[in-house]
Amino acid sequence: MTIVGNTLALIVVLSVLVVVHEFGHFAVAKAFRFPVEVFSIGFGKRLFGIKRRGTDYRVSAIPLGGYVRVVGLGPDESTLAEGTSTAAPPVGKRWQRALILLAGPGMNFVLALVLHTAVFALGVRVPAYELQPAIIKIVEDKSAGAEAGFHPGDRIVSIAGRETPRWRDAQYLFLMNAREKLDVEVDRNGSGVFLKVVPRAVGSHDLGDVGLLPDAGRNVAPRVAVVVSGSPAAKAGLKPGDVIDAIGGRPIRGAPEEIFEKFVGAVSAAAPGPFPVAFHRDGKPGVVSVSPRKEGDSWKVGVQVGADLPEVLERFPLRQAVVEAWRRIGTDTRTTFSVLGRLFRGRASMKTMSGPLDIAKFSGDAARTGAVPLVALMAAVSLQLGIFNLLPIPVLDGGHLFLLTIEGAVRRDFSLRVKERILQLGFLMILALMTVVLYNDIAKNIPSKWWPF
C-alpha cells in the first residue's frame, strides 16, 4: 500500500506541476497568436480529447505531466528522439518566442509563491526550537563544530555572510553545505567571534552535519519518521508520526541526541521477540506486536525515528504570508544555485539530487501527514522544476533560450536539422543525468537489507 500510495502521490504532484508549467507556454503562445497544435495532459498515445480553434486538447496514456506543441517555436520534444520534427518557419519575433519559453518556468515560480503563501497563511506545525534564536546549547564530542571551536552559549549571528536569526536559518545553511568551508560569526558573551567550519556529509542525501544543537528538551520520546514497506514495523501497523512510548515494556525517553541509541538498545534488548510496542497516534494510545529481523549482528524493525520535539503552529496574516513565501523562494533559489555550482566544481555529491523514487517517497509521506505538508512539498518541487528548466541545457527551456540568443547574435535562424541535432545531444545529456540520479535513487530507497534500525 505504501508503494501504491507513493506512486499515486507522485502522479498527482508531477501532473499538477508540469501541466501548470505547460499552461504558461500555452497561454503566452495564444496571447501572441502562435499556432498551438496540442495541449496534452499526459504523454504517449492520445486517449480522448476535443479540438477547438486548431488546438487538440487531449488526455494521453502516461499520466506524468504533459506537454504543449507550439508551431514555429522549434523542434518538439515529443518527436525529437525519432528525428521526425516537422519543418515549420519561425513564427513571430524572437522576443515573443523568448517570452513563451520563459512562461513555463515563470508559472512554476508563481505557483511556488502561491502555494508557499497558502502554507504560511493556513499554518503548519514546526518544532518549537526552529523559531528560537540560534543559541548553541550542545556541542557534540568530536564533531565538526567541536573541532572548529564552538562553545555552548554561542549565538550564531551569520553563516557565509547570511544572517541567521533563528535556528531554522542556521540549520538550513549547515544542511545544504556539506564539505564546504563556512565562515561563521557567533556572539560569545557580547563579543563577536569568527570561526570556520566544514559540515560533514551524512545520510543518504549527503546533508551537512556540524554537531551543534539547540536545547529542544531533555526528556522526549522517539517519533516514527519513516516506515519501510514490507518491514516488521509495517506489517505490525506502525505508521509515520507514531510516538513510541515503550518497547517490550521498556520506556524510551531522553535527550534528542540520545533517542537513536535508546531506540536501538530497546529493540536489541527485546529481541528476538515478538515484543509489544506501545505508542500514541493522534493522542490515542495503542499497542502492536513486532517481530524484528536480524541483519548481521543487529536486530531491525524497519523504521527511521527522530525525537518527538515540542511543536508550535507557525501562521501569518495573508500579507505577511506573501512576504514569508517570497523570502522562502529567495532562500531556496540561492541555495539551489549554490548546490548546482558545487556540483559543477565537484565539491558536492550527486546524492543531493532527488529523482522519481525520492520524490514519490516524499510525496507519499507528505500526503499521509496532511494536506498542508503536501502543498508545501509541491511548492518546493515547483520551484526546483522552474529552476531546472532554466538551465542552458538543450531540450530544456533554458537550452531553447540559449539557442534563441545565439540566433539573435548571428541575426539568422538555424535550420531545423541543426536545431534537432543540438537538442538530441541535450536529450542524451539529460538521459545520462537521469541515469545517475535514478541509480542514486535506487541506492537510497531500495536496499531493504540495510534498514536503518
C-alpha positions, 0 to 999 in steps of 0.5 A: 500500500505504501508503494501504491500510495507513493506512486499515486502521490507522485502522479498527482504532484508531477501532473499538477506541476508540469501541466501548470508549467505547460499552461504558461507556454500555452497561454503566452503562445495564444496571447501572441497568436502562435499556432498551438497544435496540442495541449496534452495532459499526459504523454504517449498515445492520445486517449480522448480529447476535443479540438477547438480553434486548431488546438487538440486538447487531449488526455494521453496514456502516461499520466506524468505531466504533459506537454504543449506543441507550439508551431514555429517555436522549434523542434518538439520534444515529443518527436525529437528522439525519432528525428521526425520534427516537422519543418515549420518557419519561425513564427513571430519575433524572437522576443515573443518566442523568448517570452513563451519559453520563459512562461513555463518556468515563470508559472512554476515560480508563481505557483511556488509563491502561491502555494508557499503563501497558502502554507504560511497563511493556513499554518503548519506545525514546526518544532518549537526550537526552529523559531528560537534564536540560534543559541548553541546549547550542545556541542557534540564530542568530536564533531565538526563544530567541536573541532572548529571551536564552538562553545555552548552559549554561542549565538550564531549571528551569520553563516557565509555572510547570511544572517541567521536569526533563528535556528531554522536559518542556521540549520538550513545553511549547515544542511545544504553545505556539506564539505564546504568551508563556512565562515561563521560569526557567533556572539560569545558573551557580547563579543563577536567571534569568527570561526570556520567550519566544514559540515560533514556529509551524512545520510543518504542525501549527503546533508551537512552535519556540524554537531551543534544543537539547540536545547529542544528538551531533555526528556522526549520520546522517539517519533516514527519518521519513516516506515519501510514497506514490507518491514516488521514495523509495517506489517505490525501497523506502525505508521509515520508520526507514531510516538513510541512510548515503550518497547517490550515494556521498556520506556524510551525517553531522553535527550534528542541526541540520545533517542537513536541509541535508546531506540536501538538498545530497546529493540536489541534488548527485546529481541528476538521477540515478538515484543509489544510496542506501545505508542500514541497516534493522534493522542490515542494510545495503542499497542502492536506486536513486532517481530524484528529481523536480524541483519548481521549482528543487529536486530531491525524493525524497519523504521527511521525515528527522530525525537518527538520535539515540542511543536508550535503552529507557525501562521501569518496574516495573508500579507505577511504570508506573501512576504514569508513565501517570497523570502522562502523562494529567495532562500531556496533559489540561492541555495539551489544555485549554490548546490548546482555550482558545487556540483559543477566544481565537484565539491558536492555529491550527486546524492543531493539530487532527488529523482522519481523514487525520492520524490514519490517517497516524499510525496507519499509521506507528505500526503499521509501527514496532511494536506498542508505538508503536501502543498508545501512539498509541491511548492518546493518541487515547483520551484526546483522544476522552474529552476531546472528548466532554466538551465542552458541545457538543450531540450530544456527551456533554458537550452531553447533560450540559449539557442534563441540568443545565439540566433539573435547574435548571428541575426539568422535562424538555424535550420531545423536539422541543426536545431534537432541535432543540438537538442538530441545531444541535450536529450542524451545529456539529460538521459545520462543525468537521469541515469545517475540520479535514478541509480542514486535513487535506487541506492537510497530507497531500495536496499531493504537489507540495510534498514536503518534500525 
